[in-house]
Amino acid sequence: MAAGRLPAGVLGFKEFMHRKNILNLYRKILKAINQIPNEGDKQYLKNWARQEFKQNKNATDQDTIRMMVTHGNLQLQELEKMLQLAK
């Protein structure tokens, strides 16, 4: 194996960090959704979040991934603002 090359299936540092950030975002979104009092709305939003993350799980372009994470963080902020207003 050449220096600097990783075996197939092993994440590089950038990919590892993207994965870590994406999983943290997913957890934060689910945690925020769990604060919703209406069970129907809660289930709808959980399904929506799961579908969005599954739909984009095979993305490889780093710029696209960064854009999706930024968009997800903005949606999380919106959800958290709505929850604060509802309290």
C-alpha positions, -999 to 999 in steps of 0.1 A, spaced: 0 0 0 13 34 -10 20 60 17 -11 82 23 -35 57 8 -63 41 28 -78 7 22 -111 6 4 -140 13 27 -120 34 52 -130 70 56 -105 97 53 -103 125 79 -126 149 60 -152 122 53 -150 112 89 -156 147 101 -185 152 76 -200 120 89 -196 131 125 -212 165 118 -241 149 99 -248 124 126 -248 152 152 -272 172 131 -295 142 128 -295 137 165 -302 174 172 -331 174 148 -346 143 164 -341 158 198 -359 189 188 -387 170 171 -392 150 204 -402 183 221 -433 186 198 -464 179 219 -486 167 191 -479 130 184 -491 132 148 -468 162 140 -440 145 158 -443 113 138 -446 132 105 -415 152 111 -395 122 122 -405 104 90 -396 135 70 -361 138 87 -354 101 82 -364 103 45 -342 134 39 -312 118 54 -317 85 37 -322 102 3 -289 120 6 -268 94 23 -248 85 -9 -238 120 -17 -200 123 -22 -194 158 -35 -179 177 -5 -194 211 -15 -229 195 -19 -225 178 15 -215 211 31 -245 229 15 -269 202 28 -255 204 63 -258 242 63 -294 238 50 -301 212 77 -287 235 104 -310 264 92 -340 241 93 -330 230 128 -328 266 139 -363 273 124 -377 243 143 -361 254 176 -375 290 171 -410 276 165 -407 254 196 -396 284 217 -426 305 204 -450 276 212 -439 275 249 
